[in-house]
Structures are given as structure tokens and as C-alpha cells.
Amino acid sequence: MLDRVLNGYVGAMTCEHRHIEQLVRRVEATLHEASTNDRPAEVMKRLLAEVEELELCLTRHFQREEDGGFMEDAIAAAPRFAKEAEGLLDEHDQMLTKARELVHGARAQARSPRTDWAVFVGELRTLIKQLLSHEVRENNLLHRAFNFADGT
């Protein structure tokens, strides 16, 4: 029975990570469309909405993880992963700060395409890469932690 509970728990976290990945893929598709179609206003507005949605989703997701959420439970189940989990949690602030900066950048781009488009695109792609790597590492840690729930 405990195995089913843990599997459900890890499954819920994995599901959240999949949702984030889906948002990221939408942002990437819109970013590609904007880049290949000379950044039409409607595409730029959609990109802004998607970046804002991603930032809000990350804010809520990271808050759940930090406020007695998945990572705390993983550390309690397998203390040997505490340092790794703390490192992952430390990445949250940096990624949220960058996501918020990119929301402001997307707003500026939606108002008037500027010459710093390449900088904006590069920073957004860097955040996406960091975020996807982060979520994969969290999933891996959760699976390992709950497989070693004896604390070893």
C-alpha cells in the first residue's frame, strides 16, 4: 500500500513537471513563429501571454515544492539526498528572477520590436534549457529518494 501512495506522490510531481514542459514547448513554438514571421503583433502578444503564464506556473510550482512540499518529503524519506535537494531548491530563486525579467522583456517586445530581440531570445532559451534540466533532475531525485525510503 505504501508503494502505491509513494508512486502516486511521485506521479503527481512528475505530472506537474510535464505541465511545465508543455508550457515551455508552447513558448518555444511561439518564439519560433515570431522569429520566422518577422514578429507580427498578434504573435508577440501570444508570446507575452505564454511567458507570463510560465512565470506564474513556476512561482506556484516552486512555492509548493519549498513550502513543505515534494522536496521536503524526499529529504525526510532519504536524508542522503538532502544536499542535492537543497541545491535544486536554491535554483528556484534564480530561475524565478530570470522569468520575471523575461516577462518585462516580453512586454517591451510586444509594445515595440526592438533591436535587442536576439538578446531576449537567447535569455529565454537559456532559461528554458535550465528549467528543463532542473525538472529532470528533480524527477530523478524524487524517484531515487522514494526508492531509498529507509534513509540510507
Secondary structure, DSSP 8 states (H G I E B T S, - for coil): -HHHHHHHHHHHHHHHHHHHHHHHHHHHHHHHHHHHTT--HHHHHHHHHHHHHHHHHHHHHHHHHHTTSHHHHHHHH-GGGHHHHHHHHHHHHHHHHHHHHHHHHHHHHHHS--TTHHHHHHHHHHHHHHHHHHHHHHHHHHHHHHHTTT--
